[in-house]
């Protein structure tokens, strides 16, 4: 029997994105067969993997801004169409026992080119990274509703200059009173191509973008056996730069 007080939400339009979404929904059902799935779409969709379809009007490429707050669930996992689930994801709902909202960091942290367009974005410190709204879990409550409303306001304020979602999402999250949590990277694994793209556009994002701040490792791994033969900071840095984990 399917639970309907919690479920997965997709917001989708166009033939190809619908095809992509159905593969994602199939992957959800494979590991979570009783998890209810709703699609907000620009047309009716009939599929064994979709439990409910709600028809919406789509006016731009980011309709989630307009509709995500209308989720039919008390507890929602929102997924973009280009997600593929490879494990049971229902434990994401357990985060909502303590937090109102959870999401993963994005590889875009604080972009120089966006800072030149959105003053509110520029004022936020680099250490408050962009997050990726393609995977998030949230509960129905006033704080979440207020956050989504703020996001819509900023999105449309800068729509002509930057018609994409993440920068204004960052602004709204910074200004919100949300009790939120950052999920580990396992919940939003990105492609190697995406990481390469971030490096390719460093001339636009700024030279500080994705630059290492703190290395956390023993520069001599024999330290717990009573040996430590690192002679200088330069030697320690050389070891760290050769052995860091590339997220």
HELIX and SHEET records of a PDB file:
HELIX    1   1 UNK A   15  UNK A   31  1                                  17    
HELIX    2   2 UNK A   64  UNK A   67  1                                   4    
HELIX    3   3 UNK A   68  UNK A   70  5                                   3    
HELIX    4   4 UNK A   90  UNK A   97  5                                   8    
HELIX    5   5 UNK A  112  UNK A  115  1                                   4    
HELIX    6   6 UNK A  119  UNK A  122  1                                   4    
HELIX    7   7 UNK A  142  UNK A  157  1                                  16    
HELIX    8   8 UNK A  166  UNK A  175  1                                  10    
HELIX    9   9 UNK A  185  UNK A  187  5                                   3    
HELIX   10  10 UNK A  192  UNK A  200  1                                   9    
HELIX   11  11 UNK A  202  UNK A  205  1                                   4    
HELIX   12  12 UNK A  223  UNK A  225  5                                   3    
HELIX   13  13 UNK A  233  UNK A  243  1                                  11    
SHEET    1   A 7 UNK A  52  UNK A  55  0                                        
SHEET    2   A 7 UNK A  35  UNK A  41  1                                        
SHEET    3   A 7 UNK A   3  UNK A  12  1                                        
SHEET    4   A 7 UNK A  75  UNK A  79  1                                        
SHEET    5   A 7 UNK A 131  UNK A 139 -1                                        
SHEET    6   A 7 UNK A 101  UNK A 105 -1                                        
SHEET    7   A 7 UNK A 180  UNK A 182  1                                        
END                                                                             
